[in-house]
């Protein structure tokens, strides 16, 4: 399974929903990078994604986007393939 990395904050409901979907698809471990605890990580996230909002989700080397992007990918049937399950 491809590794999953997610830029998050503690109180973000979209982050929680994205984690729940990934776990439902069999992801056992998500590398969480808390941008609310480390402002430098938020700047890094914005540089590599061009976005300011969380979550920002990476599966392997692929930037999926945010929660809505993840849900849309799943509905199209692409999430399982991207995860490599």
HELIX and SHEET records of a PDB file:
HELIX    1   1 UNK A   13  UNK A   24  1                                  12    
HELIX    2   2 UNK A   39  UNK A   49  1                                  11    
HELIX    3   3 UNK A   67  UNK A   75  1                                   9    
HELIX    4   4 UNK A   79  UNK A   83  1                                   5    
SHEET    1   A 4 UNK A  30  UNK A  34  0                                        
SHEET    2   A 4 UNK A   4  UNK A   8  1                                        
SHEET    3   A 4 UNK A  56  UNK A  59 -1                                        
SHEET    4   A 4 UNK A  62  UNK A  65 -1                                        
END                                                                             
